Amino acid sequence: MKIDLSIIIPLYNESESLSELSAWITKVLDNTKLSYEILFVDDGSTDHSWEKIQSLYLNNDNIKGISFRRNYGKSAALNVGFSKSLGEVVITMDADLQDSPEEIPELYKMIKVDGYDIVSGWKKNRKDPISKTIPTKLYNAVTRWVSGIKLHDMNCGLKAYKNQVVKNIEVYGEMHRYIPLIAKWAGFQNITEKVVHHQARKFGVTKFGLERFIFGFLDLFSITFIGKYGKRPMHLFGTLGTVVFIIGFVFLFYIGVDKIFFNKTGKLIANRTEFYVALTSIIIGVQFFLAGFLGEMLSRNSPNRNYYQIKEKINFNE
């Protein structure tokens, strides 16, 4: 059964903010005529987050919940939320009260009325310490350059999607940072952004450290490769392998001709530096054909890449 709007909220140890967040979303949406669901995805919290979600459901049957047995990460939570969502428009937001539910009606309008595939929030005036804002600006600049998607805040948790988008993409690993890029490679090109209000964290501490920027850049190169070469990997590895193999062959040909015609009494071929350069280049060329191609394809086609053990559910009829 389709409804107007799904709100997906991944969370990890955010029990203090859930009551206020739920009441705020409900207040905003009850002033509209939209049918909606609020789907909390508890990513293996070790506090009382799941108990809080259960108690919220008792007073609001628009609330649904999914609890993982352990912490799998935000991508896993979003991927499961996308698969379970019923809304024609799907909005994601963080559970820490830094994203404002007041943005929801306008985000819904931009998808439903204006026809965008994705609307990404832009926290133009961030309420974060400088240790987060400066690396974030660098990260977003590199991402815009590599991906070609002109978003100022690629990793903003507040986003809106057409239902067709979330049902036709797969989010795994740490790829939640690049959902607009994943959607672009899936054929959804109509992507824009909206300046959204950003609030200081009210409870707890951030669950992400500086290592996320290192992992983020690695994931960017990975998703760019998969998007461009996932269906034709030999266009990349074949080209690199051919170039390196030819370099090795040229060196080998050179020292062979030199030995036969010009330097018959000189050093043995096996004692020349060029021989080892040639041999190494040929081996590396062959490895480009094999190692990278097989590694990426095995990873992409792994049946367990998105296998998550769900412990409990709330308000699902299946």
LUMROBA-437440 format. One line per field, with one value per residue (C-alpha): x, y, z; residue in one letter; residue number from 1. Coordinates in steps of 0.02 Angstrom, whole numbers, plus 50000, padded with zeros to 5 digits. Last residue first. Layout:
% LUMROBA-437440
x = (X_...)
y = (Y_...)
z = (Z_...)
balo = (A_...)
domi = (NUM_...)
END
This chain:
% LUMROBA-437440
x = (50237_50121_50256_50217_50377_50521_50647_50821_50865_51022_51100_51158_51199_51366_51324_51284_51453_51432_51518_51659_51693_51691_51810_51936_51927_51959_52095_52192_52177_52208_52311_52409_52458_52528_52618_52704_52755_52819_52922_53004_53046_53119_53213_53290_53330_53444_53557_53628_53494_53539_53719_53844_53942_54016_53872_53841_53775_53674_53610_53629_53560_53415_53370_53396_53278_53146_53139_53124_52986_52896_52896_52825_52697_52640_52621_52512_52410_52377_52321_52203_52138_52113_52008_51907_51921_51802_51653_51495_51573_51682_51607_51493_51603_51758_51672_51603_51778_51861_51730_51741_51927_51891_51758_51866_51995_51859_51773_51936_51903_51775_51590_51468_51443_51414_51265_51116_51077_51188_51189_51057_51063_50929_50922_50984_50909_50999_50969_50971_50878_50999_50923_51002_51073_51244_51161_51079_51247_51317_51172_51194_51377_51398_51285_51423_51505_51487_51323_51186_51089_50989_50827_50698_50772_50761_50587_50517_50572_50700_50722_50881_50930_51085_51202_51347_51351_51351_51389_51313_51372_51378_51529_51584_51771_51766_51611_51684_51850_51758_51644_51791_51883_51730_51701_51882_51857_51687_51729_51879_51800_51665_51488_51335_51343_51275_51260_51195_51144_51007_50998_50845_50838_50732_50664_50487_50441_50276_50317_50504_50517_50351_50414_50571_50461_50351_50501_50606_50516_50582_50748_50908_51025_50900_51018_50911_50976_50861_50801_50651_50559_50424_50297_50305_50304_50478_50540_50681_50736_50745_50850_50972_50973_51018_51153_51229_51228_51336_51318_51302_51231_51069_50984_50819_50681_50544_50382_50291_50128_50039_50081_50061_50118_50246_50337_50358_50438_50553_50611_50645_50749_50850_50888_51079_51181_51112_51123_51083_50907_50810_50666_50532_50409_50261_50154_49987_49993_49856_49977_49973_49992_50158_50242_50177_50220_50398_50421_50345_50458_50613_50575_50545_50697_50828_50884_50884_51014_51129_51140_51010_50944_50787_50681_50531_50411_50283_50126_50070_50077_50000)
y = (49548_49668_49782_49887_49856_49743_49639_49561_49599_49509_49602_49529_49668_49609_49427_49376_49447_49514_49682_49609_49468_49592_49713_49578_49487_49643_49709_49546_49483_49606_49721_49568_49533_49708_49692_49534_49616_49770_49667_49566_49722_49815_49656_49643_49829_49807_49690_49529_49417_49483_49427_49567_49609_49497_49509_49694_49767_49640_49501_49584_49753_49671_49571_49721_49825_49690_49662_49848_49864_49711_49784_49950_49854_49757_49919_49998_49839_49812_49991_49980_49809_49863_50013_49955_49780_49835_49855_49839_49904_50025_50197_50174_50044_50152_50307_50205_50147_50316_50396_50254_50288_50474_50438_50313_50449_50575_50450_50431_50602_50525_50485_50442_50625_50658_50651_50768_50940_50942_51117_51151_51155_51242_51185_51260_51154_51046_50977_50812_50772_50640_50477_50349_50220_50306_50465_50371_50304_50481_50553_50410_50453_50472_50321_50220_50165_49979_49959_50061_49982_50084_50054_50057_50215_50308_50249_50315_50490_50552_50683_50716_50769_50668_50792_50695_50780_50956_51086_50985_51009_50828_50803_50654_50688_50878_50884_50751_50845_51004_50909_50829_50994_51081_50936_50940_51126_51104_50956_51021_51194_51137_51107_51219_51227_51378_51313_51144_51097_50967_50854_50848_50693_50644_50820_50842_51015_50954_50788_50804_50990_50982_50845_50946_51096_50995_50913_51067_51097_50926_51013_50912_50933_50840_50690_50565_50603_50628_50533_50580_50461_50521_50399_50323_50136_50113_49937_49924_50104_50074_49918_50015_50162_50055_49962_50124_50195_50059_49875_49890_49731_49633_49762_49842_49897_50017_50089_50245_50300_50201_50337_50313_50131_50164_50288_50155_50033_50169_50209_50025_50020_50174_50114_50112_49983_50028_49895_50008_50056_50096_50215_50223_50368_50336_50460_50508_50690_50816_50935_51005_50828_50824_50961_50906_50724_50770_50871_50737_50603_50712_50757_50575_50513_50635_50548_50373_50417_50266_50227_50293_50283_50389_50356_50471_50396_50505_50497_50318_50164_50000)
z = (50332_50423_50493_50648_50746_50697_50793_50780_50600_50540_50395_50230_50107_50041_50074_49894_49834_49659_49684_49787_49663_49520_49604_49651_49484_49382_49495_49503_49324_49184_49293_49347_49166_49149_49315_49253_49089_49178_49301_49161_49061_49210_49256_49083_49079_49230_49134_49207_49131_48958_48981_48983_48826_48691_48568_48598_48436_48337_48449_48620_48566_48475_48632_48747_48643_48622_48809_48844_48713_48784_48959_48899_48795_48950_49048_48913_48884_49069_49093_48944_48992_49172_49123_48973_49049_49187_49070_49174_49336_49239_49259_49409_49492_49470_49537_49683_49729_49707_49818_49945_49967_49989_50120_50214_50242_50287_50402_50499_50575_50691_50670_50811_50859_51043_51159_51162_51089_50934_50862_50731_50542_50439_50259_50095_49958_49830_49656_49563_49402_49334_49394_49276_49396_49384_49446_49589_49648_49636_49737_49864_49889_50077_50104_50019_50182_50147_50055_49971_49828_49703_49609_49749_49826_49660_49609_49775_49728_49850_49986_50084_50260_50307_50222_50145_49975_50048_49914_49773_49594_49536_49421_49526_49539_49553_49662_49776_49792_49843_49963_50054_50068_50139_50260_50319_50362_50447_50559_50658_50645_50767_50702_50690_50500_50408_50230_50286_50109_50099_49947_49836_49729_49577_49554_49487_49549_49621_49704_49733_49771_49865_49982_50021_50059_50178_50265_50306_50472_50524_50564_50553_50702_50811_50833_50738_50564_50416_50264_50159_50042_49923_49853_50026_50061_50134_50176_50047_50078_50266_50238_50130_50250_50400_50304_50242_50419_50492_50537_50726_50800_50808_50699_50754_50636_50688_50626_50685_50605_50742_50869_51057_51071_50934_51046_51180_51058_50991_51168_51203_51045_51094_51270_51252_51157_50986_50849_50702_50756_50598_50640_50506_50521_50407_50312_50240_50192_50230_50316_50492_50557_50466_50566_50736_50700_50650_50810_50922_50847_50865_51046_51093_50997_51064_51224_51148_51015_51031_50845_50726_50549_50523_50369_50343_50216_50127_50023_50053_49943_50000)
balo = (E_N_F_N_I_K_E_K_I_Q_Y_Y_N_R_N_P_S_N_R_S_L_M_E_G_L_F_G_A_L_F_F_Q_V_G_I_I_I_S_T_L_A_V_Y_F_E_T_R_N_A_I_L_K_G_T_K_N_F_F_I_K_D_V_G_I_Y_F_L_F_V_F_G_I_I_F_V_V_T_G_L_T_G_F_L_H_M_P_R_K_G_Y_K_G_I_F_T_I_S_F_L_D_L_F_G_F_I_F_R_E_L_G_F_K_T_V_G_F_K_R_A_Q_H_H_V_V_K_E_T_I_N_Q_F_G_A_W_K_A_I_L_P_I_Y_R_H_M_E_G_Y_V_E_I_N_K_V_V_Q_N_K_Y_A_K_L_G_C_N_M_D_H_L_K_I_G_S_V_W_R_T_V_A_N_Y_L_K_T_P_I_T_K_S_I_P_D_K_R_N_K_K_W_G_S_V_I_D_Y_G_D_V_K_I_M_K_Y_L_E_P_I_E_E_P_S_D_Q_L_D_A_D_M_T_I_V_V_E_G_L_S_K_S_F_G_V_N_L_A_A_S_K_G_Y_N_R_R_F_S_I_G_K_I_N_D_N_N_L_Y_L_S_Q_I_K_E_W_S_H_D_T_S_G_D_D_V_F_L_I_E_Y_S_L_K_T_N_D_L_V_K_T_I_W_A_S_L_E_S_L_S_E_S_E_N_Y_L_P_I_I_I_S_L_D_I_K_M)
domi = (318_317_316_315_314_313_312_311_310_309_308_307_306_305_304_303_302_301_300_299_298_297_296_295_294_293_292_291_290_289_288_287_286_285_284_283_282_281_280_279_278_277_276_275_274_273_272_271_270_269_268_267_266_265_264_263_262_261_260_259_258_257_256_255_254_253_252_251_250_249_248_247_246_245_244_243_242_241_240_239_238_237_236_235_234_233_232_231_230_229_228_227_226_225_224_223_222_221_220_219_218_217_216_215_214_213_212_211_210_209_208_207_206_205_204_203_202_201_200_199_198_197_196_195_194_193_192_191_190_189_188_187_186_185_184_183_182_181_180_179_178_177_176_175_174_173_172_171_170_169_168_167_166_165_164_163_162_161_160_159_158_157_156_155_154_153_152_151_150_149_148_147_146_145_144_143_142_141_140_139_138_137_136_135_134_133_132_131_130_129_128_127_126_125_124_123_122_121_120_119_118_117_116_115_114_113_112_111_110_109_108_107_106_105_104_103_102_101_100_99_98_97_96_95_94_93_92_91_90_89_88_87_86_85_84_83_82_81_80_79_78_77_76_75_74_73_72_71_70_69_68_67_66_65_64_63_62_61_60_59_58_57_56_55_54_53_52_51_50_49_48_47_46_45_44_43_42_41_40_39_38_37_36_35_34_33_32_31_30_29_28_27_26_25_24_23_22_21_20_19_18_17_16_15_14_13_12_11_10_9_8_7_6_5_4_3_2_1)
END
